[in-house]
Amino acid sequence: MTAWVEIGVFCAKAGIILFAVLAVIIVVANLIFKMRGLKGEIEVEDLSKKIQDYEDYLNFHHQDPKFAKKEHKKKMKARKKELKEHHDKPVLYVVDFEGDIRATQVDNLREKVTAILTAVRPERDEVMVRVESPGGMVHTYGLAAAQLARFRERKIRLTISVDKVAASGGYMMACTGDEIIAAPFAIVGSIGVVAQVPNLNRLLKKHNVDYEEITAGQYKRTISLFGEITEKGREKFMEQIEDTHSLFKGFVSKFRPHIDLSKVATGEHWYAEEA
C-alpha cells in the first residue's frame, strides 16, 4: 500500500512540474507571437465615430430612450450622407508610439508610416503621433525619429502629442513635429547621452582570475565589463559619447532651429509648462 502511495505522490509531483513547464512554454510562445505580431500589423479605427458613439451612449442614458434612439438614427443617416458628399474632407491620421529602452515598436511604426504615406494627401491631410517614451538606445530611437521625419520630407504637417514623457530618445522623436502639444506636467527634454558600464576587472584580480581580451583595431574595446580600463580607452569612450551628443544636438537643431542648444542640450529635463 505504501508503495502505491509513493507512486501516487511521485505522479502528482511530476504532473505539477509538467504543468508548470507547459505553462512557461505557453507564456513564452505567446510573447514571441505578440512580438512577431508587432511588425506589419496595423489596426485602423475611426476616432470620429468613436467619439460620436460616446456622445450617443451618454445621451441614451440622459434622455428618453425612444427619443435617444430616434436621434441616433437621424445622426447615422446624416453621417452616411456626409461621408458620401464629403469624401474629400481633410483626414487626421493618429498614431500611437509607446517606447521602451530598445524602442521595440519601431518596426511597427515604420509599417504605419509607410501605410499612411501611400494614402495621405499632403495638401489637406495631417498626422498626429502620440509619443510616450523616456528614451533608450541611440540607434533604435534614431531610426524611430527618422520614420517621423519622413512626413516632414513629404511636406505633411506633423503634430506630436505628449501626455506623460518624451525625453532623450523620446524627445528626439518629438522634435521632428511641426508642433508639439504636451500636458502641463509631461516631461520633455533630456537632450544628452549616458553610458553606464560596470567594471569587474579589479574583482577578478583580487580572486586571481585571469581575463584576456584580444582585439584587432586600436579602439575595438575602449571600456568593457571585464577588461582593464586605461586612460586612453576612457578618453576615447568620452570622445564617442561627445560625438553622439553632437549628432543628437544637430538633429534637434535641424527641426528646432530657434532653440538655444547651449541652454537646453545639457541633459536636463523639464515639465512642459516650463519648457
BAZAKE-78309 format. One record per residue: residue number from 1; residue in one letter; x, y, z of N, C-alpha, C, O, CB in turn. Coordinates in steps of 0.1 Angstrom, whole numbers. Glycine has a CB too. Example, Ala and Ser with C-alpha at 12.3 -4.5 7.8 and 13.67 -1.06 7.14 Angstrom:
% BAZAKE-78309
VOLO resi resn    nu    nv    nw   cau   cav   caw    cu    cv    cw    ou    ov    ow   cbu   cbv   cbw
VOLO    1    a   132   -57    78   123   -45    78   132   -33    78   142   -33    85   113   -45    90
VOLO    2    s   128   -22    71   137   -11    71   129     0    79   134    11    80   141    -6    57
% end
This chain:
% BAZAKE-78309
VOLO resi resn    nu    nv    nw   cau   cav   caw    cu    cv    cw    ou    ov    ow   cbu   cbv   cbw
VOLO    1    m     8   -12     0     0     0     0     9    13     0     6    22    -7    -9     0    12
VOLO    2    t    20    12     8    29    24     9    35    27    -4    37    38    -8    40    21    19
VOLO    3    a    39    16   -12    45    18   -25    35    25   -34    39    34   -42    48     4   -31
VOLO    4    w    22    21   -34    13    28   -43    11    43   -39     9    51   -48    -1    21   -42
VOLO    5    v    12    46   -26    11    60   -21    22    68   -27    21    79   -31    10    60    -6
VOLO    6    e    34    62   -26    46    68   -30    46    71   -45    50    81   -50    59    60   -27
VOLO    7    i    41    61   -53    39    62   -67    29    74   -70    31    82   -79    34    49   -74
VOLO    8    g    18    74   -62     8    84   -64    14    98   -62    12   108   -70    -4    82   -55
VOLO    9    v    22   100   -51    28   112   -48    38   117   -58    38   128   -63    35   112   -34
VOLO   10    f    46   107   -63    55   109   -74    48   114   -87    52   124   -93    63    97   -77
VOLO   11    c    37   107   -90    30   111  -102    24   125  -101    24   133  -110    18   101  -105
VOLO   12    a    19   128   -89    13   142   -86    24   152   -88    22   163   -94     7   142   -72
VOLO   13    k    36   150   -82    47   160   -83    51   161   -97    53   172  -102    59   155   -74
VOLO   14    a    52   150  -104    56   150  -119    46   158  -127    49   166  -136    58   136  -124
VOLO   15    g    33   156  -123    22   163  -130    23   178  -128    21   186  -138     9   158  -126
VOLO   16    i    26   182  -116    27   196  -112    39   203  -120    38   214  -126    29   198   -97
VOLO   17    i    50   196  -120    62   201  -127    59   202  -142    63   212  -148    74   192  -125
VOLO   18    l    53   192  -148    50   192  -162    40   203  -165    42   210  -175    44   178  -166
VOLO   19    f    31   205  -156    21   216  -158    28   230  -158    26   239  -166    10   216  -148
VOLO   20    a    37   231  -148    45   244  -147    53   247  -159    54   258  -165    54   244  -135
VOLO   21    v    60   236  -164    69   237  -176    60   241  -188    64   250  -196    76   224  -179
VOLO   22    l    49   234  -190    40   237  -201    35   252  -200    33   259  -210    28   228  -201
VOLO   23    a    32   256  -188    27   270  -186    37   280  -191    34   290  -197    23   272  -171
VOLO   24    v    50   277  -187    61   286  -191    62   287  -206    64   297  -212    74   282  -184
VOLO   25    i    62   275  -212    63   274  -227    52   281  -234    55   288  -243    63   259  -231
VOLO   26    i    40   280  -228    28   287  -234    30   302  -233    28   310  -243    15   283  -228
VOLO   27    v    35   307  -221    37   321  -219    47   327  -228    46   337  -235    41   324  -204
VOLO   28    v    59   320  -229    70   324  -238    65   324  -253    68   333  -260    82   315  -236
VOLO   29    a    58   313  -257    53   313  -271    44   324  -274    44   330  -285    46   299  -273
VOLO   30    n    35   327  -264    26   338  -266    33   352  -267    29   360  -275    16   339  -254
VOLO   31    l    44   354  -259    51   366  -260    58   367  -274    58   378  -280    62   367  -249
VOLO   32    i    64   356  -278    71   356  -291    61   359  -302    64   367  -312    77   342  -294
VOLO   33    f    49   353  -301    38   356  -311    34   370  -312    33   376  -322    26   347  -308
VOLO   34    k    33   376  -299    29   390  -299    40   399  -305    37   409  -312    26   394  -284
VOLO   35    m    53   396  -301    64   404  -307    65   403  -322    67   413  -328    77   399  -301
VOLO   36    r    62   391  -327    62   390  -342    50   398  -348    51   403  -359    61   375  -346
VOLO   37    g    39   398  -340    27   405  -345    29   420  -345    22   426  -352    16   401  -336
VOLO   38    l    39   425  -338    41   439  -338    45   444  -351    42   455  -355    51   443  -327
VOLO   39    k    52   436  -359    58   440  -372    47   438  -383    43   427  -385    70   433  -375
VOLO   40    g    43   449  -389    34   448  -400    20   447  -397    11   446  -406    38   437  -408
VOLO   41    e    16   448  -384     2   446  -380    -3   460  -378     1   467  -369     1   437  -367
VOLO   42    i   -14   464  -386   -19   477  -385   -34   476  -382   -42   469  -389   -17   485  -397
VOLO   43    e   -38   483  -371   -53   484  -368   -58   498  -371   -52   508  -365   -55   479  -353
VOLO   44    v   -68   499  -378   -74   512  -382   -87   514  -374   -96   506  -375   -76   514  -397
VOLO   45    e   -88   526  -368  -100   529  -360  -105   543  -364   -97   552  -364   -98   527  -345
VOLO   46    d  -118   544  -366  -124   557  -369  -126   565  -356  -136   562  -349  -137   556  -377
VOLO   47    l  -118   574  -352  -119   581  -340  -131   590  -339  -137   592  -328  -106   589  -337
VOLO   48    s  -135   596  -351  -147   604  -351  -159   596  -347  -168   601  -339  -149   610  -365
VOLO   49    k  -160   584  -352  -171   575  -349  -171   571  -335  -181   570  -328  -171   563  -358
VOLO   50    k  -159   569  -329  -157   565  -315  -163   576  -306  -170   573  -296  -143   562  -312
VOLO   51    i  -159   588  -309  -164   600  -301  -179   601  -302  -186   604  -292  -157   613  -305
VOLO   52    q  -184   600  -314  -198   600  -317  -206   590  -309  -217   592  -303  -202   599  -332
VOLO   53    d  -200   578  -308  -206   567  -300  -207   570  -285  -216   567  -279  -198   554  -302
VOLO   54    y  -196   577  -280  -196   581  -267  -208   591  -264  -215   590  -254  -183   588  -263
VOLO   55    e  -209   600  -273  -220   610  -272  -234   603  -272  -242   607  -264  -219   621  -283
VOLO   56    d  -235   594  -281  -248   587  -282  -251   579  -270  -262   578  -265  -248   578  -295
VOLO   57    y  -241   573  -264  -242   565  -252  -247   573  -241  -256   569  -233  -229   557  -249
VOLO   58    l  -240   585  -239  -244   594  -228  -258   599  -230  -266   600  -220  -234   605  -226
VOLO   59    n  -261   603  -242  -275   608  -245  -286   598  -242  -296   601  -237  -276   613  -259
VOLO   60    f  -282   586  -246  -292   575  -244  -296   573  -229  -307   570  -226  -286   562  -249
VOLO   61    h  -286   576  -220  -289   574  -206  -294   587  -199  -300   586  -188  -276   570  -199
VOLO   62    h  -293   598  -206  -298   611  -200  -312   615  -206  -319   622  -200  -288   622  -203
VOLO   63    q  -315   609  -218  -327   613  -224  -337   601  -224  -334   590  -220  -325   617  -239
VOLO   64    d  -349   604  -229  -359   593  -230  -354   583  -240  -350   587  -251  -373   599  -235
VOLO   65    p  -353   570  -237  -348   560  -246  -353   561  -261  -345   560  -270  -350   547  -241
VOLO   66    k  -366   563  -262  -372   563  -275  -367   575  -283  -364   574  -295  -387   563  -274
VOLO   67    f  -367   587  -276  -362   599  -283  -347   597  -286  -343   601  -297  -364   611  -273
VOLO   68    a  -339   592  -277  -325   590  -280  -322   581  -292  -313   583  -300  -318   584  -267
VOLO   69    k  -331   570  -293  -330   561  -304  -332   568  -317  -326   565  -327  -339   549  -302
VOLO   70    k  -343   576  -317  -346   584  -329  -335   593  -333  -331   594  -345  -359   592  -327
VOLO   71    e  -330   600  -323  -319   609  -326  -306   602  -332  -300   607  -341  -315   617  -313
VOLO   72    h  -304   590  -326  -292   582  -331  -294   578  -345  -285   579  -353  -291   570  -322
VOLO   73    k  -306   574  -349  -309   570  -363  -307   582  -372  -302   581  -383  -323   565  -364
VOLO   74    k  -312   594  -368  -311   606  -376  -296   610  -378  -292   613  -389  -318   618  -369
VOLO   75    k  -288   608  -367  -274   612  -368  -267   602  -378  -258   606  -385  -267   611  -354
VOLO   76    m  -270   589  -377  -264   579  -385  -267   582  -400  -258   580  -408  -269   565  -381
VOLO   77    k  -279   585  -403  -283   589  -417  -275   601  -422  -270   601  -433  -298   592  -418
VOLO   78    a  -274   611  -413  -267   623  -416  -252   620  -418  -246   626  -427  -269   634  -405
VOLO   79    r  -247   611  -410  -233   608  -411  -230   600  -425  -220   603  -431  -228   599  -400
VOLO   80    k  -239   591  -428  -237   584  -441  -238   593  -453  -230   592  -462  -248   573  -442
VOLO   81    k  -247   603  -452  -248   613  -463  -236   621  -464  -231   625  -474  -261   622  -460
VOLO   82    e  -231   625  -452  -219   634  -451  -207   626  -457  -199   632  -464  -216   638  -437
VOLO   83    l  -206   613  -454  -194   606  -459  -195   605  -475  -185   605  -481  -194   592  -453
VOLO   84    k  -207   604  -480  -209   603  -495  -205   616  -501  -199   617  -512  -223   599  -498
VOLO   85    e  -210   627  -495  -209   640  -502  -195   647  -499  -191   655  -507  -220   649  -497
VOLO   86    h  -189   643  -488  -177   650  -484  -165   640  -483  -158   640  -473  -178   658  -471
VOLO   87    h  -163   631  -493  -153   622  -493  -139   628  -493  -129   622  -491  -154   612  -504
VOLO   88    d  -139   641  -497  -126   648  -498  -123   656  -486  -114   665  -486  -126   657  -511
VOLO   89    k  -130   654  -475  -127   661  -463  -113   658  -458  -108   647  -460  -138   658  -452
VOLO   90    p  -107   668  -451   -94   665  -445   -94   654  -435  -104   652  -428   -88   678  -438
VOLO   91    v   -83   646  -435   -82   635  -426   -70   637  -416   -60   642  -420   -80   621  -434
VOLO   92    l   -72   634  -403   -61   634  -394   -58   620  -390   -66   613  -384   -65   643  -381
VOLO   93    y   -46   616  -394   -41   602  -390   -35   603  -376   -26   611  -374   -32   596  -401
VOLO   94    v   -39   594  -367   -34   594  -353   -27   581  -351   -32   570  -353   -45   596  -343
VOLO   95    v   -14   582  -347    -5   570  -345     0   570  -330     4   581  -325     7   570  -355
VOLO   96    d     0   559  -324     5   558  -310    19   551  -310    21   542  -318    -5   550  -301
VOLO   97    f    28   557  -302    41   551  -300    44   551  -285    46   561  -279    52   558  -309
VOLO   98    e    45   539  -280    49   537  -266    63   531  -266    64   519  -269    39   528  -257
VOLO   99    g    73   538  -262    86   534  -263    92   528  -250    90   533  -239    95   545  -267
VOLO  100    d   100   517  -252   108   511  -241   123   514  -244   126   522  -254   105   496  -239
VOLO  101    i   132   509  -236   146   512  -238   151   508  -252   161   514  -257   154   505  -227
VOLO  102    r   145   498  -258   150   493  -271   141   498  -283   144   495  -294   151   478  -271
VOLO  103    a   131   506  -279   122   511  -290   117   500  -298   117   500  -310   129   522  -299
VOLO  104    t   112   489  -292   108   477  -299    96   479  -308    93   471  -317   104   466  -289
VOLO  105    q    89   490  -307    78   493  -316    82   500  -329    74   503  -337    67   502  -309
VOLO  106    v    95   501  -331   100   509  -343    96   502  -356    93   509  -365   115   511  -342
VOLO  107    d    96   489  -357    93   482  -369    78   484  -372    74   487  -384    96   467  -368
VOLO  108    n    70   484  -362    55   486  -363    53   500  -368    44   503  -376    48   483  -350
VOLO  109    l    60   510  -362    59   524  -365    63   526  -380    56   533  -387    68   533  -357
VOLO  110    r    73   519  -384    78   521  -398    67   516  -408    64   522  -418    90   513  -401
VOLO  111    e    60   505  -405    49   500  -413    38   510  -413    32   512  -424    44   486  -408
VOLO  112    k    34   516  -402    23   525  -401    26   538  -410    18   543  -417    21   529  -387
VOLO  113    v    39   543  -408    43   555  -416    42   552  -431    37   560  -439    57   559  -412
VOLO  114    t    47   540  -435    46   536  -449    32   536  -454    29   540  -465    53   523  -451
VOLO  115    a    23   529  -446     9   528  -450     3   542  -451    -5   544  -461     2   520  -439
VOLO  116    i     5   551  -442    -1   564  -443     4   572  -455    -4   579  -461     2   572  -430
VOLO  117    l    17   570  -458    23   578  -469    17   573  -482    17   581  -492    38   576  -469
VOLO  118    t    11   561  -483     5   556  -495    -9   563  -498   -13   563  -509     4   541  -495
VOLO  119    a   -15   568  -487   -28   573  -488   -30   588  -485   -40   594  -489   -37   565  -479
VOLO  120    v   -20   593  -478   -22   607  -473   -21   617  -485   -15   615  -495   -11   610  -463
VOLO  121    r   -29   628  -483   -29   639  -493   -22   651  -487   -29   658  -479   -44   642  -498
VOLO  122    p   -10   654  -490    -2   664  -483    -9   678  -483    -7   685  -473    11   665  -490
VOLO  123    e   -17   681  -493   -23   694  -494   -34   696  -484   -38   707  -481   -28   697  -508
VOLO  124    r   -40   685  -478   -51   687  -469   -51   678  -456   -57   681  -446   -64   684  -476
VOLO  125    d   -44   666  -457   -44   657  -445   -32   660  -436   -22   666  -440   -43   643  -450
VOLO  126    e   -34   656  -423   -23   658  -413   -21   645  -405   -29   636  -406   -27   670  -404
VOLO  127    v   -10   645  -398    -7   633  -390    -4   638  -375     3   648  -373     6   626  -396
VOLO  128    m    -9   630  -366    -6   632  -352     0   620  -346    -6   609  -348   -18   637  -344
VOLO  129    v    11   621  -339    18   609  -333    18   612  -318    23   622  -313    32   607  -339
VOLO  130    r    12   602  -311    12   603  -296    24   595  -291    24   583  -290    -2   598  -290
VOLO  131    v    34   603  -286    47   597  -282    47   596  -267    44   606  -260    59   605  -287
VOLO  132    e    50   584  -262    52   582  -247    65   574  -246    66   562  -248    40   574  -241
VOLO  133    s    76   581  -242    89   574  -241    99   582  -233   101   594  -235    95   571  -255
VOLO  134    p   106   575  -224   117   582  -216   130   581  -223   141   585  -218   118   576  -202
VOLO  135    g   130   574  -235   143   573  -243   149   559  -241   143   550  -235   153   583  -239
VOLO  136    g   161   557  -247   167   544  -247   179   544  -256   187   553  -256   157   533  -251
VOLO  137    m   181   533  -264   192   531  -272   193   541  -284   182   544  -290   193   517  -278
VOLO  138    v   204   546  -286   206   557  -296   202   552  -310   194   559  -317   220   561  -297
VOLO  139    h   206   540  -314   204   536  -328   189   533  -331   184   535  -342   212   524  -331
VOLO  140    t   182   527  -321   168   524  -323   159   537  -323   150   538  -331   163   514  -312
VOLO  141    y   162   546  -314   155   558  -313   158   567  -325   150   575  -330   157   566  -300
VOLO  142    g   170   566  -330   174   574  -342   166   569  -354   162   577  -362   189   572  -345
VOLO  143    l   164   556  -355   155   550  -365   141   555  -364   134   558  -374   156   535  -365
VOLO  144    a   136   554  -351   122   559  -349   120   573  -353   110   577  -359   118   557  -334
VOLO  145    a   129   582  -349   128   596  -353   129   598  -368   122   606  -373   140   604  -346
VOLO  146    a   137   590  -374   139   591  -389   126   587  -396   122   592  -407   150   581  -394
VOLO  147    q   118   578  -390   105   574  -396    95   586  -395    88   589  -405    99   562  -388
VOLO  148    l    95   593  -384    86   605  -384    91   616  -393    83   624  -398    86   610  -369
VOLO  149    a   104   617  -395   110   627  -404   105   625  -418   105   634  -426   125   627  -403
VOLO  150    r   101   613  -421    96   610  -435    83   619  -438    81   622  -450    92   595  -437
VOLO  151    f    75   621  -428    64   630  -430    68   644  -434    62   650  -443    55   630  -417
VOLO  152    r    78   649  -426    83   663  -429    89   664  -443    87   674  -450    93   667  -419
VOLO  153    e    96   653  -447   102   653  -461    91   654  -472    94   659  -482   110   641  -463
VOLO  154    r    80   649  -469    69   649  -478    60   661  -477    49   662  -483    60   636  -477
VOLO  155    k    64   670  -468    56   683  -465    43   680  -459    33   687  -462    55   691  -478
VOLO  156    i    42   670  -451    29   666  -444    30   672  -430    39   669  -423    26   651  -444
VOLO  157    r    20   680  -426    20   686  -413    20   675  -402    11   666  -403     8   695  -411
VOLO  158    l    29   675  -393    31   665  -382    30   672  -369    37   681  -366    44   658  -384
VOLO  159    t    20   667  -361    19   672  -347    22   660  -337    18   649  -339     4   677  -344
VOLO  160    i    30   664  -327    34   654  -317    27   657  -304    27   668  -300    50   654  -315
VOLO  161    s    20   647  -299    13   648  -286    20   640  -275    24   629  -277    -2   643  -288
VOLO  162    v    22   647  -264    29   641  -253    20   642  -240    18   653  -235    43   647  -250
VOLO  163    d    16   631  -235     8   631  -223    16   630  -210    13   636  -200    -2   619  -223
VOLO  164    k    27   622  -211    34   619  -198    49   622  -200    55   631  -193    33   605  -194
VOLO  165    v    56   616  -210    70   618  -211    75   616  -226    71   607  -232    78   609  -202
VOLO  166    a    83   625  -230    91   624  -243   104   630  -240   107   641  -244    83   631  -255
VOLO  167    a   113   621  -234   126   626  -230   137   618  -237   135   607  -241   128   625  -215
VOLO  168    s   149   625  -239   160   618  -245   156   613  -259   153   621  -268   166   607  -237
VOLO  169    g   156   600  -262   152   594  -275   138   598  -278   134   599  -289   154   580  -275
VOLO  170    g   130   599  -267   116   602  -269   115   617  -275   106   620  -283   108   601  -257
VOLO  171    y   123   626  -270   123   639  -274   129   640  -288   125   648  -297   131   649  -265
VOLO  172    m   139   631  -291   144   631  -305   133   628  -315   133   634  -326   155   620  -306
VOLO  173    m   124   620  -311   112   617  -320   103   630  -320    98   634  -331   104   605  -315
VOLO  174    a   100   635  -308    91   646  -307    95   659  -315    87   666  -320    89   650  -293
VOLO  175    c   108   661  -315   113   674  -321   111   674  -336   112   684  -342   128   676  -318
VOLO  176    t   107   662  -342   105   662  -357    92   669  -361    89   672  -372   105   648  -362
VOLO  177    g    83   671  -351    70   676  -354    70   691  -357    78   698  -353    61   674  -342
VOLO  178    d    60   695  -365    58   709  -368    54   716  -355    57   728  -353    48   711  -379
VOLO  179    e    47   709  -347    42   714  -334    42   703  -324    39   691  -327    27   720  -335
VOLO  180    i    45   706  -311    45   697  -300    34   701  -290    34   712  -285    59   695  -293
VOLO  181    i    24   693  -288    14   696  -278    16   686  -266    16   674  -268    -1   694  -284
VOLO  182    a    18   692  -254    22   684  -243    13   688  -231     9   700  -229    36   686  -239
VOLO  183    a    10   678  -222     3   681  -210    12   689  -201    24   688  -202    -1   667  -203
VOLO  184    p     6   697  -192    14   707  -184    25   700  -176    36   706  -175     5   714  -174
VOLO  185    f    23   688  -171    33   682  -163    40   670  -170    47   662  -164    28   677  -150
VOLO  186    a    39   670  -183    46   660  -191    61   663  -191    65   675  -191    41   659  -206
VOLO  187    i    70   653  -191    84   655  -190    90   655  -204    88   646  -212    91   645  -181
VOLO  188    v    97   666  -208   103   667  -221   118   672  -219   122   677  -209    95   677  -230
VOLO  189    g   125   670  -230   139   674  -230   149   663  -228   148   653  -235   142   684  -219
VOLO  190    s   158   664  -219   169   654  -217   177   652  -229   179   641  -234   163   641  -212
VOLO  191    i   182   663  -235   190   662  -248   204   659  -243   212   668  -242   189   675  -256
VOLO  192    g   207   647  -241   220   643  -236   222   628  -239   214   621  -245   222   645  -221
VOLO  193    v   234   623  -235   238   609  -238   244   603  -225   252   610  -218   248   608  -250
VOLO  194    v   240   591  -221   246   585  -209   250   571  -213   243   564  -220   236   585  -198
VOLO  195    a   261   566  -207   266   553  -209   270   548  -195   278   554  -188   277   551  -219
VOLO  196    q   265   537  -190   269   531  -177   274   517  -179   267   508  -184   256   531  -168
VOLO  197    v   287   515  -176   294   502  -177   301   498  -164   311   504  -161   304   503  -189
VOLO  198    p   295   488  -157   302   484  -145   315   476  -149   316   470  -160   293   474  -137
VOLO  199    n   325   477  -141   338   471  -145   342   462  -133   344   466  -122   349   481  -148
VOLO  200    l   345   449  -136   348   439  -126   362   435  -127   366   424  -121   339   427  -128
VOLO  201    n   371   442  -133   385   438  -135   392   437  -122   399   427  -120   392   448  -144
VOLO  202    r   391   446  -113   398   445  -100   393   434   -92   400   428   -84   396   459   -93
VOLO  203    l   380   431   -93   374   420   -85   380   406   -90   383   398   -82   359   419   -87
VOLO  204    l   382   405  -104   388   393  -109   402   392  -104   407   381  -101   387   394  -125
VOLO  205    k   410   403  -104   424   402  -100   425   398   -85   434   391   -81   430   416  -102
VOLO  206    k   415   404   -77   415   401   -63   414   386   -60   419   381   -51   404   408   -56
VOLO  207    h   406   379   -69   404   365   -67   413   356   -77   410   345   -79   389   361   -70
VOLO  208    n   423   363   -82   433   356   -90   427   350  -103   430   338  -107   440   346   -82
VOLO  209    v   417   357  -109   411   352  -121   417   360  -133   416   372  -133   395   354  -120
VOLO  210    d   423   353  -142   428   360  -154   418   362  -164   409   353  -167   440   351  -160
VOLO  211    y   418   374  -170   408   377  -181   416   383  -192   423   393  -190   396   386  -176
VOLO  212    e   415   377  -204   423   383  -215   413   387  -226   404   380  -230   433   372  -221
VOLO  213    e   415   399  -231   407   405  -241   415   408  -254   424   416  -253   400   418  -236
VOLO  214    i   413   400  -264   421   402  -276   413   409  -287   402   405  -290   425   388  -282
VOLO  215    t   418   420  -292   411   428  -302   420   431  -314   432   430  -313   406   441  -296
VOLO  216    a   414   434  -325   421   438  -337   415   452  -340   403   454  -342   419   429  -349
VOLO  217    g   423   462  -339   419   476  -340   421   483  -327   417   478  -317   404   476  -345
VOLO  218    q   427   494  -327   431   501  -315   420   504  -305   421   503  -293   438   514  -319
VOLO  219    y   408   508  -311   397   511  -302   385   502  -303   374   506  -302   393   525  -305
VOLO  220    k   388   489  -306   377   479  -307   370   478  -294   358   477  -294   382   466  -312
VOLO  221    r   377   479  -283   372   479  -270   378   490  -262   390   490  -259   374   465  -263
VOLO  222    t   370   500  -259   375   511  -251   373   509  -236   382   509  -228   369   525  -255
VOLO  223    i   360   506  -233   356   502  -219   348   490  -220   338   489  -228   349   514  -212
VOLO  224    s   351   480  -212   343   467  -212   340   463  -198   345   469  -188   350   456  -220
VOLO  225    l   333   452  -197   328   447  -184   340   441  -176   341   443  -163   317   437  -185
VOLO  226    f   348   434  -182   359   426  -175   373   432  -178   382   429  -170   358   412  -179
VOLO  227    g   375   439  -189   388   443  -192   393   455  -184   385   462  -177   389   447  -207
VOLO  228    e   406   457  -183   412   468  -175   409   481  -183   412   482  -195   427   466  -173
VOLO  229    i   405   491  -175   402   504  -182   415   513  -181   420   515  -171   390   512  -174
VOLO  230    t   419   517  -193   431   525  -194   426   540  -196   415   542  -200   440   520  -206
VOLO  231    e   435   549  -194   432   563  -195   429   566  -210   420   574  -213   444   572  -190
VOLO  232    k   437   560  -219   435   562  -233   421   556  -238   414   563  -245   446   554  -241
VOLO  233    g   417   545  -232   404   539  -235   393   548  -230   383   550  -237   403   525  -230
VOLO  234    r   395   553  -218   384   562  -212   383   575  -220   371   579  -223   388   565  -197
VOLO  235    e   394   580  -224   393   593  -232   386   590  -246   378   599  -250   407   598  -235
VOLO  236    k   389   579  -252   382   576  -265   367   574  -263   359   578  -271   389   563  -271
VOLO  237    f   364   567  -252   350   564  -248   342   578  -247   331   579  -251   348   556  -236
VOLO  238    m   349   587  -239   343   600  -237   341   608  -250   331   615  -253   351   608  -228
VOLO  239    e   351   606  -259   350   612  -272   338   607  -280   331   615  -287   364   610  -280
VOLO  240    q   336   594  -280   325   588  -287   311   593  -281   302   595  -288   325   572  -285
VOLO  241    i   311   594  -268   299   600  -261   296   614  -266   285   617  -269   300   599  -246
VOLO  242    e   306   622  -266   305   636  -271   301   637  -286   293   645  -289   318   644  -269
VOLO  243    d   306   628  -294   303   627  -308   288   624  -310   281   630  -318   311   617  -316
VOLO  244    t   283   614  -302   269   611  -302   260   623  -298   250   625  -303   266   599  -293
VOLO  245    h   265   630  -287   257   641  -282   257   652  -293   246   659  -295   264   647  -269
VOLO  246    s   268   654  -300   268   664  -311   258   660  -322   251   669  -328   282   665  -317
VOLO  247    l   257   647  -325   248   643  -336   233   645  -331   225   650  -339   250   628  -339
VOLO  248    f   231   643  -318   218   645  -312   214   660  -313   203   663  -317   217   640  -297
VOLO  249    k   223   668  -309   221   683  -310   218   688  -324   210   696  -327   232   691  -304
VOLO  250    g   226   682  -334   224   686  -348   211   682  -353   205   689  -361   235   679  -356
VOLO  251    f   206   670  -348   193   665  -353   182   674  -347   172   678  -354   190   651  -348
VOLO  252    v   183   678  -334   173   687  -328   173   701  -335   163   707  -338   176   689  -313
VOLO  253    s   185   706  -338   187   719  -344   180   719  -358   175   730  -362   202   723  -345
VOLO  254    k   181   708  -365   175   707  -379   160   710  -378   155   717  -387   178   693  -385
VOLO  255    f   153   705  -368   139   706  -367   134   717  -358   123   721  -358   133   693  -363
VOLO  256    r   143   721  -349   140   732  -340   151   743  -340   159   744  -330   138   727  -325
VOLO  257    p   153   750  -352   164   759  -353   164   771  -344   174   777  -342   164   764  -367
VOLO  258    h   152   774  -338   151   785  -329   156   782  -315   157   791  -307   137   790  -329
VOLO  259    i   158   770  -312   162   766  -298   177   769  -295   186   767  -304   160   751  -296
VOLO  260    d   180   775  -284   193   778  -279   199   765  -273   197   762  -261   194   790  -269
VOLO  261    l   206   757  -281   211   744  -276   221   745  -265   222   736  -257   218   737  -288
VOLO  262    s   228   757  -264   237   758  -252   230   758  -239   236   755  -229   245   771  -254
VOLO  263    k   217   762  -239   209   762  -227   201   749  -224   200   745  -213   200   774  -227
VOLO  264    v   197   743  -235   188   732  -233   194   718  -236   189   708  -231   176   733  -242
VOLO  265    a   206   718  -243   212   705  -246   222   701  -235   233   697  -237   219   705  -259
VOLO  266    t   218   702  -222   226   699  -211   223   686  -204   229   682  -194   225   710  -200
VOLO  267    g   213   679  -210   209   666  -204   197   668  -194   192   658  -189   220   659  -197
VOLO  268    e   194   681  -191   183   683  -182   169   680  -188   168   680  -201   183   698  -177
VOLO  269    h   159   678  -180   146   677  -185   137   687  -178   140   691  -167   140   662  -183
VOLO  270    w   126   690  -184   117   700  -178   102   695  -179    99   686  -187   118   713  -185
VOLO  271    y    94   701  -171    79   699  -173    75   708  -184    81   718  -186    71   702  -160
VOLO  272    a    65   703  -192    61   710  -204    57   725  -201    60   733  -209    50   703  -211
VOLO  273    e    51   727  -190    47   740  -186    59   750  -185    58   762  -189    40   740  -172
VOLO  274    e    71   745  -181    83   753  -180    89   754  -194    95   764  -198    93   747  -170
VOLO  275    a    89   743  -201    96   742  -214    89   752  -224    94   753  -236    96   728  -220
% end
